[in-house]
Amino acid sequence: MQDTIPLTDAPRALAAHGLATTYQRLWGAVVAGQVPAERVGKRWHVREADLAVIAKTLKRGV
């Protein structure tokens, strides 16, 4: 996959976008379909290009 990061690394990457979040909160938003992610095997990944959108979505309290 091109330009993606594992969901486990996403909270640290989201901190650069001004969002302090936990893996559990992010995972919940992913499985609820509230933020974009794709599953590769048993792991979830997010595109680096989507980090700003994910941060904005989670900041709204979704």
N, CA, C and O atoms as CSV, one atom per row, in Angstrom:
chain,resi,resn,atom,element,x,y,z
A,1,MET,N,N,0.835,-1.185,0.000
A,1,MET,CA,C,0.000,0.000,0.000
A,1,MET,C,C,0.876,1.243,0.000
A,1,MET,O,O,1.913,1.307,0.661
A,2,GLN,N,N,0.432,2.197,-0.745
A,2,GLN,CA,C,1.218,3.399,-0.922
A,2,GLN,C,C,0.828,4.489,0.067
A,2,GLN,O,O,-0.352,4.808,0.217
A,3,ASP,N,N,1.813,5.052,0.732
A,3,ASP,CA,C,1.596,6.188,1.636
A,3,ASP,C,C,0.558,5.917,2.718
A,3,ASP,O,O,-0.311,6.750,2.976
A,4,THR,N,N,0.651,4.765,3.340
A,4,THR,CA,C,-0.249,4.451,4.445
A,4,THR,C,C,0.567,4.176,5.693
A,4,THR,O,O,1.761,3.880,5.634
A,5,ILE,N,N,-0.109,4.284,6.820
A,5,ILE,CA,C,0.521,3.926,8.084
A,5,ILE,C,C,-0.423,3.001,8.835
A,5,ILE,O,O,-1.641,3.099,8.684
A,6,PRO,N,N,0.128,2.106,9.641
A,6,PRO,CA,C,-0.740,1.238,10.436
A,6,PRO,C,C,-1.528,2.069,11.447
A,6,PRO,O,O,-1.053,3.096,11.932
A,7,LEU,N,N,-2.711,1.616,11.747
A,7,LEU,CA,C,-3.573,2.332,12.685
A,7,LEU,C,C,-2.896,2.508,14.041
A,7,LEU,O,O,-3.144,3.494,14.735
A,8,THR,N,N,-2.045,1.560,14.420
A,8,THR,CA,C,-1.354,1.657,15.705
A,8,THR,C,C,-0.413,2.861,15.766
A,8,THR,O,O,-0.116,3.352,16.855
A,9,ASP,N,N,0.058,3.342,14.617
A,9,ASP,CA,C,0.949,4.507,14.572
A,9,ASP,C,C,0.198,5.816,14.345
A,9,ASP,O,O,0.777,6.894,14.471
A,10,ALA,N,N,-1.070,5.726,14.016
A,10,ALA,CA,C,-1.842,6.917,13.655
A,10,ALA,C,C,-2.009,7.924,14.795
A,10,ALA,O,O,-1.937,9.123,14.527
A,11,PRO,N,N,-2.228,7.515,16.050
A,11,PRO,CA,C,-2.365,8.539,17.100
A,11,PRO,C,C,-1.148,9.460,17.190
A,11,PRO,O,O,-1.294,10.663,17.407
A,12,ARG,N,N,0.026,8.910,17.029
A,12,ARG,CA,C,1.246,9.728,17.064
A,12,ARG,C,C,1.288,10.670,15.862
A,12,ARG,O,O,1.669,11.833,15.993
A,13,ALA,N,N,0.896,10.167,14.695
A,13,ALA,CA,C,0.876,11.004,13.497
A,13,ALA,C,C,-0.194,12.089,13.598
A,13,ALA,O,O,0.000,13.199,13.101
A,14,LEU,N,N,-1.307,11.781,14.230
A,14,LEU,CA,C,-2.386,12.763,14.379
A,14,LEU,C,C,-2.006,13.888,15.332
A,14,LEU,O,O,-2.570,14.979,15.254
A,15,ALA,N,N,-1.070,13.640,16.219
A,15,ALA,CA,C,-0.606,14.686,17.133
A,15,ALA,C,C,-0.014,15.858,16.352
A,15,ALA,O,O,-0.100,17.004,16.794
A,16,ALA,N,N,0.580,15.580,15.205
A,16,ALA,CA,C,1.126,16.640,14.358
A,16,ALA,C,C,0.023,17.509,13.763
A,16,ALA,O,O,0.282,18.617,13.292
A,17,HIS,N,N,-1.202,17.005,13.784
A,17,HIS,CA,C,-2.361,17.752,13.286
A,17,HIS,C,C,-3.168,18.349,14.445
A,17,HIS,O,O,-4.310,18.773,14.268
A,18,GLY,N,N,-2.559,18.375,15.625
A,18,GLY,CA,C,-3.190,19.007,16.779
A,18,GLY,C,C,-4.234,18.168,17.487
A,18,GLY,O,O,-5.076,18.702,18.209
A,19,LEU,N,N,-4.189,16.852,17.289
A,19,LEU,CA,C,-5.178,15.985,17.932
A,19,LEU,C,C,-4.486,14.991,18.853
A,19,LEU,O,O,-3.637,14.213,18.418
A,20,ALA,N,N,-4.854,15.024,20.116
A,20,ALA,CA,C,-4.388,14.020,21.070
A,20,ALA,C,C,-5.504,12.991,21.192
A,20,ALA,O,O,-6.589,13.295,21.688
A,21,THR,N,N,-5.233,11.785,20.740
A,21,THR,CA,C,-6.247,10.729,20.783
A,21,THR,C,C,-5.595,9.408,21.133
A,21,THR,O,O,-4.370,9.289,21.149
A,22,THR,N,N,-6.418,8.429,21.410
A,22,THR,CA,C,-5.919,7.096,21.726
A,22,THR,C,C,-6.191,6.153,20.564
A,22,THR,O,O,-7.042,6.412,19.713
A,23,TYR,N,N,-5.453,5.063,20.554
A,23,TYR,CA,C,-5.694,4.035,19.544
A,23,TYR,C,C,-7.124,3.527,19.642
A,23,TYR,O,O,-7.768,3.316,18.614
A,24,GLN,N,N,-7.637,3.325,20.845
A,24,GLN,CA,C,-8.980,2.773,21.024
A,24,GLN,C,C,-10.049,3.694,20.440
A,24,GLN,O,O,-10.980,3.231,19.782
A,25,ARG,N,N,-9.914,4.978,20.679
A,25,ARG,CA,C,-10.889,5.932,20.122
A,25,ARG,C,C,-10.826,5.935,18.600
A,25,ARG,O,O,-11.860,5.953,17.932
A,26,LEU,N,N,-9.624,5.919,18.060
A,26,LEU,CA,C,-9.447,5.913,16.613
A,26,LEU,C,C,-9.996,4.628,16.008
A,26,LEU,O,O,-10.692,4.667,14.993
A,27,TRP,N,N,-9.692,3.498,16.619
A,27,TRP,CA,C,-10.195,2.211,16.129
A,27,TRP,C,C,-11.722,2.198,16.125
A,27,TRP,O,O,-12.335,1.725,15.168
A,28,GLY,N,N,-12.335,2.711,17.181
A,28,GLY,CA,C,-13.792,2.767,17.246
A,28,GLY,C,C,-14.379,3.584,16.101
A,28,GLY,O,O,-15.396,3.203,15.523
A,29,ALA,N,N,-13.743,4.702,15.774
A,29,ALA,CA,C,-14.214,5.534,14.665
A,29,ALA,C,C,-14.038,4.820,13.331
A,29,ALA,O,O,-14.864,4.969,12.431
A,30,VAL,N,N,-12.973,4.054,13.202
A,30,VAL,CA,C,-12.740,3.299,11.966
A,30,VAL,C,C,-13.813,2.238,11.779
A,30,VAL,O,O,-14.438,2.176,10.720
A,31,VAL,N,N,-14.036,1.409,12.776
A,31,VAL,CA,C,-15.006,0.314,12.613
A,31,VAL,C,C,-16.435,0.832,12.508
A,31,VAL,O,O,-17.303,0.139,11.977
A,32,ALA,N,N,-16.693,2.042,13.006
A,32,ALA,CA,C,-18.018,2.650,12.863
A,32,ALA,C,C,-18.177,3.333,11.500
A,32,ALA,O,O,-19.263,3.805,11.162
A,33,GLY,N,N,-17.096,3.382,10.724
A,33,GLY,CA,C,-17.157,3.999,9.406
A,33,GLY,C,C,-17.111,5.519,9.434
A,33,GLY,O,O,-17.479,6.168,8.455
A,34,GLN,N,N,-16.666,6.088,10.539
A,34,GLN,CA,C,-16.635,7.543,10.676
A,34,GLN,C,C,-15.377,8.170,10.095
A,34,GLN,O,O,-15.376,9.351,9.749
A,35,VAL,N,N,-14.315,7.398,9.985
A,35,VAL,CA,C,-13.078,7.893,9.381
A,35,VAL,C,C,-12.591,6.870,8.357
A,35,VAL,O,O,-12.815,5.671,8.523
A,36,PRO,N,N,-11.926,7.340,7.300
A,36,PRO,CA,C,-11.480,6.430,6.249
A,36,PRO,C,C,-10.291,5.578,6.687
A,36,PRO,O,O,-9.335,6.073,7.284
A,37,ALA,N,N,-10.373,4.302,6.380
A,37,ALA,CA,C,-9.282,3.359,6.647
A,37,ALA,C,C,-9.515,2.139,5.775
A,37,ALA,O,O,-10.622,1.917,5.286
A,38,GLU,N,N,-8.481,1.360,5.585
A,38,GLU,CA,C,-8.639,0.118,4.847
A,38,GLU,C,C,-7.951,-1.007,5.596
A,38,GLU,O,O,-6.930,-0.823,6.258
A,39,ARG,N,N,-8.539,-2.150,5.465
A,39,ARG,CA,C,-8.010,-3.316,6.165
A,39,ARG,C,C,-7.083,-4.082,5.231
A,39,ARG,O,O,-7.424,-4.367,4.083
A,40,VAL,N,N,-5.919,-4.403,5.744
A,40,VAL,CA,C,-4.941,-5.193,5.001
A,40,VAL,C,C,-4.630,-6.399,5.863
A,40,VAL,O,O,-3.939,-6.291,6.876
A,41,GLY,N,N,-5.143,-7.544,5.455
A,41,GLY,CA,C,-5.016,-8.727,6.295
A,41,GLY,C,C,-5.808,-8.513,7.568
A,41,GLY,O,O,-7.015,-8.275,7.525
A,42,LYS,N,N,-5.135,-8.596,8.689
A,42,LYS,CA,C,-5.794,-8.406,9.982
A,42,LYS,C,C,-5.604,-7.002,10.546
A,42,LYS,O,O,-6.073,-6.709,11.646
A,43,ARG,N,N,-4.928,-6.141,9.812
A,43,ARG,CA,C,-4.588,-4.814,10.339
A,43,ARG,C,C,-5.276,-3.697,9.565
A,43,ARG,O,O,-5.492,-3.799,8.358
A,44,TRP,N,N,-5.608,-2.647,10.272
A,44,TRP,CA,C,-6.155,-1.446,9.662
A,44,TRP,C,C,-5.021,-0.481,9.346
A,44,TRP,O,O,-4.058,-0.368,10.104
A,45,HIS,N,N,-5.145,0.214,8.218
A,45,HIS,CA,C,-4.193,1.237,7.802
A,45,HIS,C,C,-4.966,2.487,7.403
A,45,HIS,O,O,-6.104,2.407,6.941
A,46,VAL,N,N,-4.333,3.639,7.587
A,46,VAL,CA,C,-4.905,4.897,7.116
A,46,VAL,C,C,-3.913,5.540,6.155
A,46,VAL,O,O,-2.700,5.373,6.281
A,47,ARG,N,N,-4.455,6.275,5.198
A,47,ARG,CA,C,-3.592,6.987,4.262
A,47,ARG,C,C,-3.081,8.251,4.936
A,47,ARG,O,O,-3.822,8.945,5.632
A,48,GLU,N,N,-1.816,8.533,4.719
A,48,GLU,CA,C,-1.236,9.749,5.291
A,48,GLU,C,C,-1.981,10.981,4.799
A,48,GLU,O,O,-2.116,11.959,5.534
A,49,ALA,N,N,-2.462,10.942,3.567
A,49,ALA,CA,C,-3.204,12.073,3.005
A,49,ALA,C,C,-4.524,12.312,3.730
A,49,ALA,O,O,-5.079,13.408,3.641
A,50,ASP,N,N,-5.039,11.311,4.445
A,50,ASP,CA,C,-6.313,11.437,5.157
A,50,ASP,C,C,-6.153,11.902,6.605
A,50,ASP,O,O,-7.156,12.110,7.287
A,51,LEU,N,N,-4.937,12.067,7.086
A,51,LEU,CA,C,-4.735,12.396,8.498
A,51,LEU,C,C,-5.407,13.708,8.901
A,51,LEU,O,O,-5.978,13.793,9.988
A,52,ALA,N,N,-5.349,14.722,8.053
A,52,ALA,CA,C,-5.981,16.004,8.392
A,52,ALA,C,C,-7.495,15.848,8.501
A,52,ALA,O,O,-8.115,16.420,9.397
A,53,VAL,N,N,-8.085,15.082,7.600
A,53,VAL,CA,C,-9.535,14.841,7.624
A,53,VAL,C,C,-9.917,14.041,8.864
A,53,VAL,O,O,-10.926,14.329,9.509
A,54,ILE,N,N,-9.116,13.046,9.192
A,54,ILE,CA,C,-9.380,12.229,10.379
A,54,ILE,C,C,-9.309,13.097,11.635
A,54,ILE,O,O,-10.171,13.006,12.509
A,55,ALA,N,N,-8.281,13.935,11.720
A,55,ALA,CA,C,-8.137,14.818,12.885
A,55,ALA,C,C,-9.338,15.747,13.008
A,55,ALA,O,O,-9.873,15.934,14.100
A,56,LYS,N,N,-9.758,16.323,11.901
A,56,LYS,CA,C,-10.901,17.243,11.927
A,56,LYS,C,C,-12.169,16.510,12.359
A,56,LYS,O,O,-12.960,17.044,13.136
A,57,THR,N,N,-12.361,15.302,11.862
A,57,THR,CA,C,-13.542,14.512,12.217
A,57,THR,C,C,-13.556,14.196,13.707
A,57,THR,O,O,-14.584,14.354,14.365
A,58,LEU,N,N,-12.434,13.754,14.237
A,58,LEU,CA,C,-12.376,13.387,15.652
A,58,LEU,C,C,-12.446,14.609,16.567
A,58,LEU,O,O,-12.953,14.512,17.684
A,59,LYS,N,N,-11.949,15.745,16.112
A,59,LYS,CA,C,-12.047,16.975,16.907
A,59,LYS,C,C,-13.496,17.406,17.071
A,59,LYS,O,O,-13.858,18.024,18.073
A,60,ARG,N,N,-14.328,17.079,16.081
A,60,ARG,CA,C,-15.755,17.427,16.156
A,60,ARG,C,C,-16.491,16.541,17.144
A,60,ARG,O,O,-17.656,16.784,17.457
A,61,GLY,N,N,-15.817,15.520,17.633
A,61,GLY,CA,C,-16.434,14.655,18.633
A,61,GLY,C,C,-17.238,13.513,18.060
A,61,GLY,O,O,-18.140,12.992,18.716
A,62,VAL,N,N,-16.922,13.121,16.848
A,62,VAL,CA,C,-17.635,11.999,16.223
A,62,VAL,C,C,-17.201,10.716,16.861
A,62,VAL,O,O,-17.680,9.647,16.484
